[in-house]
Amino acid sequence: MSKYARPNVQNMQGYSWGEQPLDTETIKLNTNENPYPPSPAVDAALANLGAAALRVYPQPTADGLRDKLAKLHGCARNNIVVTNGGDEALRLALTTFVNPGGHFGMAEPSYSLYPVLAAIHDAQVVRVELEADWQLPESCADIWNRASVELACLVNPHAPSGTLTDAEDLRRVAAAMNGVLLIDEAYVNFVDPQRAYDATPLIEQDNVLILRTFSKGYGLAGLRLGYLLGHADLITTIIDKTRDSYNIDHISQVLGTAAIGDQAYARETWAQVRDARRLLAAQLGQLGLFSVPSETNFLLVDVIEQPVTAERLFQRLKGAGILVRHFSAPRLQDKLRVTVGTPAENHRLIATLTDLLA
């Protein structure tokens, strides 16, 4: 560690990303990527990109893509800022709305990048323990207000459980908060349409941001593209004051526009993931590996009733060429998070688990 690093950076723990396979035979069910490729429209847009367009700077605020997103969500361009992945959106929200040394709120457990970004910003983390069913306690807004929380992040559907909080419950939290509420909807595309979940009307409130990403629903994790929806006052502050200049390159703007334009393809892949999720949950249950009902593209699987620990099963799967995720955090040590893969990948997972647990 460099002696020149700030004290809070010297003392913090960095983010631990999912392991990357070293060979092509290993299947990757540990980082919640979409099992299906991007739309053919993205392939066509990529093939038509000319290098000459890279000579000049990209459109500074990605207005063409913002207009497409505004039409998709039924809002205005000034309700959207495009970001270099959802992670940049989180960092921008912290930089813009949390004072150095201020207070940042989150649920516990949750996305492990949140406290890392807070530590970089030298902010104090105020954690609210989720209920046994992974839902928010009614007191969460009061807890954050008493601690002078300036920004709180809630991932919905929740990670790593996959559970969904109703939009009305989120509206009540935001209305009771003194600070900004960021609703991280990284996995929202996989929510069952019958749930009729839609939090976008909440951006009419002046303290709500909603994070979306192209990484999951649109199969573009390698592109690093995301965006924030929010009240125009929040978004304008980010665009005009804290966002990096030219933060979205020309290639990302073109490919993101192509992906958004093919909603039929995207929705078909989301439906396939939902179908595979239901089947995989049932097959795991037959092996005694029961999971929390999920509205995401992953399952949080309980290993507590097995003769082997979750960590040991994680290692055995890895040895068999299947990567899943194990966390050492409280409430998660006896569980594995498993990404929904292709039918062939899911079949191999079930066959391997059947052998390992026999």
Salt bridges, closest charged atoms under 4 A:
GLU19 OE2 - LYS318 NZ 3.10
GLU33 OE2 - LYS28 NZ 2.71
ASP63 OD1 - ARG66 NH1 2.78
ASP63 OD2 - ARG77 NH1 3.35
ASP67 OD1 - ARG77 NE 2.83
ASP87 OD2 - ARG224 NH2 3.78
GLU108 OE1 - ARG127 NH1 2.83
GLU129 OE2 - ARG331 NH1 3.13
ASP166 OD1 - ARG195 NH2 3.65
GLU168 OE2 - ARG171 NH2 2.65
GLU168 OE2 - ARG172 NH1 3.48
ASP169 OD1 - ARG172 NH2 2.17
GLU185 OE1 - ARG212 NE 2.77
ASP233 OD2 - HIS231 ND1 3.77
ASP275 OD1 - ARG278 NH2 2.34
GLU295 OE2 - ARG195 NH1 3.31
GLU295 OE1 - ARG277 NH2 3.73
ASP334 OD1 - LYS335 NZ 3.00
